[in-house]
Amino acid sequence: GSIEQEKIFDMNGAAFLQALLLLIECGNSYLKSTTIIVSGNKNRPVEAMQQVLKVVRDQLDLVGFTECTVQAGLNSQGKTSNIEGGEDALIDELVRFRTLIRNIAIDGLNTNDGKSLGKILDQCDDARDIRLPSLGIQLSDQKLKCEDDGIVSAPSWSFCIPKTKPSDMASSSTKHKSTTVDISSLSTINWFCLHPTYQDKFLEFDESGLPTMNADGTKVSNRLLKKLVKKRQKSMNEQAAKLNT
């Protein structure tokens, strides 16, 4: 019957795993020991390892491992990376560019052209506080003293849990545009909770209505908090000025 047939095709998982590990160990031994001298250099023919890898992949596929595991290490989509140094190099260059623009803007604030350069600085901070964290990259600016250039910001970065996906940011932006909010009706307490620009950016607020926790669960930095206070105060002042006219 069917039960007897299942017994015939029942696989001894332990024996299968032991045989597979033995095959992998043979491959490792080949890499460590087998060499052929070609033009004074030691080389190992790749054909043998290709065959071992093929057999291992076939066996993993046979017992039901997912394609992600079976094809691990393979460029299955036929794509190649055009980035020299990989993702880290790309991020380092991005951080370097942002820091350069930021330092130019800071220098410009000390001159008569602070208005336009201030906007550049705001964009740099927006990239640090919102845009890049949404991609899973967290930046921080550390001030260092340089003999020639005075005090500049030196970048540092680390991976983080993305706040939102780029597509989520786009849909959120669309939602804000489609929802009309009378900003003039917002009070100091609910300003960040209901303002279209900030209502999805924070999770917790203090008694005065200032945000204390970002949407990703991290603490709101002092630098960002100072900027938010200024933006809220500026908005409230503009509302008051309109009421008095």
Buried (B, 14 or more C-beta within 10 A) or exposed (E): EEEEEEEEEEEEEEEEEEEBEEBBEEBEEBEEEEEEEEEEEEEBEEEBBEEBBEBBBEBBBEEEBEEEEBBEEEEEEEEEEEEEEEEEEEBEEBBEEBBEBBBEBBBBEEEEEEEEBBEBBEBBBEBBBBBBBBBEBBBEBEEEEEEEEEEBBEBEBEEBEBBBEEEEBEEBEEEBEEEEEEBEEBEEEEBBBBBBEBBBBBBEBEEEBBBEEBBBEBEBEEEBBEBBEEBBEEBBEEBEEEEEE
